[in-house]
Amino acid sequence: MRQIVYVASSESHQIDVFQLNLAGQLTLIQTKKVSGQVQPMAINPNTGHLYAGVRPEFSVVTYHIADDGQLEEVGTSALPAGPTYITTDPAGRFLFSASYSGNSVSISPIDHQGIVQKWSEQLTNLGAPHSVNFDLTGKVLFIPCLKEDRIKLFELSIEGTLSPHYPAELITSKGAGPRHMAFHPNNKIAYCINELKSSIDLYLIRDQGKNYTLINTVNALPEGFVGQPWAADIHMTPDGRYLYTTDRTSHMLSIFKVSEEGIVLSLVGYQSTEAQPRGFNIDHSGQFLISAGQLSNKIAVYRIHSLTGKLSLLSRYPVGKGPMWISILNLETS
């Protein structure tokens, strides 16, 4: 498996491109300068392009990914508000940008060459949406609205327009602040990390997405933790066996073993990591976790132990200033 790791560093306006080998070692192959504060990134699943959201001029930059993983800029298009999180639909036909400060989500068509075009639709009056997440069917869109304590649900049409799903929203506990999401490979359980409580909500999905039940809320911080919870990110191994979250106040990764059906999270432990870990990701083989320290200006690579889910630090690497986002590409399937 040939994998490429992209690290977006907002303050130094750059994307560092690394090659990941089978032993979990990284080799820097490119540092791509960006004309602005680069934050969220997304990889098109079908066209061999990477997209980067940029501020303060709200835009998304399209990069063509070369055979060795390096980036070449091929287009820039405007966004109506500052991009906090971007993603594409599973078919790679549309790009979705959630704007926390703009209280909105925009939709931008992607042309047949893989280049993002000017935004065509905007959902407004959303209370600080922090991410945009498709379920594994690609039919239902989940938008956690942090300041509403709600996850708004929509359906995507063939033409690229959104309409309210039924049910239209999931309600979290008061003051939870829903942020990012992950889905079990069976697509029957959705997990949402809550920023303001550093907790994980588990939703049971039934009747092909027509029925959702909150079945549990799990604390992602150690018992007796003193400080303001400030959760950031959540990811699951491809086989659905382990779930990980980060908290920026504690500079910590939380590790959970997941039951076979995805319903039960069992705490494995905690791993100290880079200072203020706003973003992390798991490679496509499920063997390595890479965590970015927004204050340390480094990334850390961990081996995931297959029998326990525990993490062993392999190496740390310097990157740009203020790293916030990590995307990983499997070149063999791109």
Solvent accessible surface area in square Angstrom, and as a share of the most:
residue,aa,sasa,rsa
1,M,87,0.39
2,R,121,0.44
3,Q,9,0.04
4,I,0,0.00
5,V,0,0.00
6,Y,0,0.00
7,V,0,0.00
8,A,0,0.00
9,S,0,0.00
10,S,7,0.04
11,E,100,0.45
12,S,30,0.20
13,H,68,0.30
14,Q,20,0.09
15,I,0,0.00
16,D,5,0.02
17,V,0,0.00
18,F,6,0.02
19,Q,80,0.36
20,L,5,0.02
21,N,61,0.31
22,L,130,0.65
23,A,52,0.40
24,G,0,0.00
25,Q,104,0.46
26,L,14,0.07
27,T,84,0.49
28,L,95,0.47
29,I,51,0.26
30,Q,33,0.15
31,T,63,0.37
32,K,48,0.21
33,K,130,0.55
34,V,11,0.06
35,S,112,0.72
36,G,6,0.06
37,Q,71,0.32
38,V,0,0.00
39,Q,18,0.08
40,P,0,0.00
41,M,4,0.02
42,A,11,0.09
43,I,39,0.20
44,N,4,0.02
45,P,65,0.41
46,N,94,0.48
47,T,48,0.28
48,G,14,0.14
49,H,14,0.06
50,L,0,0.00
51,Y,0,0.00
52,A,0,0.00
53,G,0,0.00
54,V,5,0.03
55,R,57,0.21
56,P,99,0.63
57,E,144,0.64
58,F,86,0.36
59,S,15,0.10
60,V,0,0.00
61,V,6,0.04
62,T,1,0.00
63,Y,1,0.00
64,H,75,0.33
65,I,13,0.07
66,A,39,0.30
67,D,131,0.68
68,D,61,0.32
69,G,0,0.00
70,Q,61,0.27
71,L,7,0.04
72,E,105,0.47
73,E,90,0.40
74,V,57,0.33
75,G,18,0.18
76,T,79,0.46
77,S,14,0.09
78,A,50,0.39
79,L,9,0.05
80,P,40,0.25
81,A,11,0.08
82,G,2,0.02
83,P,0,0.00
84,T,8,0.05
85,Y,36,0.14
86,I,3,0.01
87,T,29,0.17
88,T,13,0.08
89,D,7,0.03
90,P,70,0.44
91,A,54,0.42
92,G,5,0.04
93,R,106,0.39
94,F,17,0.07
95,L,1,0.00
96,F,0,0.00
97,S,3,0.02
98,A,0,0.00
99,S,3,0.02
100,Y,70,0.27
101,S,84,0.54
102,G,33,0.32
103,N,65,0.33
104,S,2,0.01
105,V,0,0.00
106,S,5,0.03
107,I,1,0.00
108,S,0,0.00
109,P,40,0.25
110,I,18,0.09
111,D,44,0.23
112,H,173,0.77
113,Q,111,0.49
114,G,0,0.00
115,I,34,0.17
116,V,4,0.02
117,Q,69,0.31
118,K,130,0.55
119,W,74,0.26
120,S,79,0.51
121,E,43,0.19
122,Q,58,0.26
123,L,31,0.15
124,T,76,0.44
125,N,138,0.71
126,L,11,0.06
127,G,16,0.15
128,A,1,0.00
129,P,0,0.00
130,H,11,0.05
131,S,0,0.00
132,V,1,0.01
133,N,11,0.06
134,F,25,0.11
135,D,8,0.04
136,L,101,0.50
137,T,79,0.46
138,G,15,0.15
139,K,142,0.60
140,V,8,0.05
141,L,0,0.00
142,F,1,0.00
143,I,0,0.00
144,P,0,0.00
145,C,0,0.00
146,L,9,0.04
147,K,142,0.60
148,E,47,0.21
149,D,23,0.12
150,R,81,0.29
151,I,0,0.00
152,K,33,0.14
153,L,1,0.00
154,F,24,0.10
155,E,74,0.33
156,L,40,0.20
157,S,42,0.27
158,I,134,0.68
159,E,130,0.58
160,G,4,0.04
161,T,70,0.41
162,L,18,0.09
163,S,55,0.36
164,P,97,0.61
165,H,15,0.07
166,Y,179,0.68
167,P,33,0.21
168,A,50,0.38
169,E,62,0.28
170,L,13,0.07
171,I,104,0.53
172,T,9,0.05
173,S,58,0.37
174,K,185,0.78
175,G,34,0.33
176,A,0,0.00
177,G,0,0.00
178,P,0,0.00
179,R,2,0.01
180,H,11,0.05
181,M,17,0.07
182,A,12,0.09
183,F,25,0.11
184,H,12,0.06
185,P,62,0.39
186,N,57,0.29
187,N,27,0.14
188,K,120,0.51
189,I,1,0.00
190,A,0,0.00
191,Y,0,0.00
192,C,0,0.00
193,I,0,0.00
194,N,1,0.00
195,E,18,0.08
196,L,71,0.35
197,K,90,0.38
198,S,1,0.00
199,S,10,0.06
200,I,0,0.00
201,D,4,0.02
202,L,0,0.00
203,Y,4,0.02
204,L,39,0.19
205,I,15,0.07
206,R,112,0.41
207,D,93,0.48
208,Q,180,0.80
209,G,4,0.04
210,K,136,0.58
211,N,56,0.29
212,Y,27,0.10
213,T,50,0.29
214,L,78,0.39
215,I,60,0.31
216,N,69,0.35
217,T,71,0.41
218,V,24,0.14
219,N,71,0.37
220,A,2,0.02
221,L,8,0.04
222,P,36,0.23
223,E,156,0.70
224,G,71,0.68
225,F,61,0.26
226,V,139,0.80
227,G,43,0.41
228,Q,118,0.53
229,P,31,0.20
230,W,88,0.31
231,A,0,0.00
232,A,0,0.00
233,D,13,0.07
234,I,2,0.01
235,H,49,0.22
236,M,25,0.11
237,T,4,0.02
238,P,73,0.46
239,D,86,0.45
240,G,2,0.02
241,R,88,0.32
242,Y,4,0.02
243,L,0,0.00
244,Y,0,0.00
245,T,2,0.01
246,T,1,0.01
247,D,4,0.02
248,R,11,0.04
249,T,53,0.31
250,S,22,0.14
251,H,72,0.32
252,M,35,0.16
253,L,0,0.00
254,S,4,0.03
255,I,5,0.02
256,F,1,0.01
257,K,89,0.38
258,V,9,0.05
259,S,30,0.19
260,E,163,0.73
261,E,84,0.38
262,G,0,0.00
263,I,70,0.36
264,V,78,0.45
265,L,17,0.08
266,S,54,0.35
267,L,96,0.48
268,V,40,0.23
269,G,19,0.19
270,Y,70,0.27
271,Q,45,0.20
272,S,81,0.53
273,T,22,0.13
274,E,9,0.04
275,A,33,0.26
276,Q,28,0.12
277,P,0,0.00
278,R,31,0.11
279,G,4,0.04
280,F,2,0.01
281,N,31,0.16
282,I,15,0.08
283,D,0,0.00
284,H,85,0.38
285,S,45,0.29
286,G,17,0.16
287,Q,76,0.34
288,F,3,0.01
289,L,0,0.00
290,I,0,0.00
291,S,0,0.00
292,A,0,0.00
293,G,0,0.00
294,Q,34,0.15
295,L,112,0.56
296,S,29,0.19
297,N,49,0.25
298,K,66,0.28
299,I,0,0.00
300,A,1,0.00
301,V,0,0.00
302,Y,5,0.02
303,R,80,0.29
304,I,11,0.06
305,H,75,0.33
306,S,72,0.47
307,L,153,0.76
308,T,59,0.34
309,G,0,0.00
310,K,109,0.46
311,L,15,0.08
312,S,42,0.27
313,L,93,0.46
314,L,67,0.33
315,S,40,0.26
316,R,119,0.43
317,Y,38,0.14
318,P,100,0.63
319,V,23,0.13
320,G,7,0.07
321,K,111,0.47
322,G,1,0.01
323,P,0,0.00
324,M,14,0.06
325,W,34,0.12
326,I,6,0.03
327,S,9,0.06
328,I,13,0.07
329,L,11,0.06
330,N,12,0.06
331,L,21,0.10
332,E,105,0.47
333,T,101,0.59
334,S,71,0.46
